[in-house]
Amino acid sequence: MKLRVFEKSIRLRLSDDECRQLASTGRVDRRLVLDAEESHSFAYSVETSSASGAALDFREGRLRVTVAAGEAEILASGLKDAIEAVHSTPGGGSIAILIERDYAQ
């Protein structure tokens, strides 16, 4: 799973296997270790939710993107290539979320 963060947008690119994993297990996660002792890291995940749409959360060094389980199933089936959503932030801002199938693996 690839992560791209640019200004007010977050894009996750998932391989075919990761799309199927998201639909079947409800989660795909990765971790970037930043030191030899593994005491500092940045983790990110995409998870399914019973709620509609998509949302994001960042706590304790983990970026968590949630997407409706039905949307994840459609992505895994190949009927859609991407899931697009907008996450509203406190103060009236927004962050665009794009979760897409990565064909250039």
QUIWOVEN-V132029 format. One line per field, one symbol per residue. ss: DSSP state (H for helix, E for strand, C for the rest). phi: phi as a letter, one per 40 degrees, with the letter a starting at -180 (. if undefined). psi: psi as a letter, one per 30 degrees, with the letter a starting at -180 (. if undefined). Layout:
ss=???
phi=???
psi=???
//
This chain:
ss=CEEEEECCEEEEEECHHHHHHHHHHCEEEEEEECCCCCCCEEEEEEEEECCCCEEEEEECCEEEEEEEHHHHHHHHHCCCCEEEEEEECCCCCEEEEEEEECCCC
phi=.bbbbafbabbbbbcdcccccdccbgabbbabcbaccgcbabbaabbcacccgbaaabafgbcbbbbddccccccccgcbcabbabbcbdggcabcbbbbccccc
psi=kkkkkjchkkkkkkleeeeeeeeefgkkllkjkflefgfklkkklklllfllalllkjkhgkkkkkkkeeeeeeeefgfkflkklkkklkggalkkkkjlkjfh.
//
